[in-house]
Amino acid sequence: MLKQNGWIPLGTDFPVENINPLLTFYAATVREDAKGFPKGGFQMENALTPQEALRGMTIWAAKANFEEKEKGSLEIGKFADFVILDHDILKSTPQNILKTKVLKTYLNGEKVYDAK
């Protein structure tokens, strides 16, 4: 779909997969579940780059829901829905993605979670 359309929305497959979006990011880039199955990854030719996976979970997911003018990126006039993580998952090793912690969560610019 990415090659054909130039974008692909991502989301969780709950209850098939854990609803944790970091595990979705991991599966999209590494093509394994958190337990390392299947070893070597499933259809590695379909793995997304970290940047593609992040877009798939943000702006492309919003676009798939016809909400790209309200959500999916941090821009003036859009909802400010975002998280602050303990490290940069775009530059992370696969094992560190699995160890990533959410430090803060904001919905519409308002802090709704703080790990403190």
Secondary structure by P-SEA (a helix, b strand, c coil): ccccccbbbbbbccccccccaaaaaaaaaccccccccccccccccccccaaaaaaaacaaaaaaaccccccccccccccbbbbbcccccccccaaaaaaccccccccccccccccc
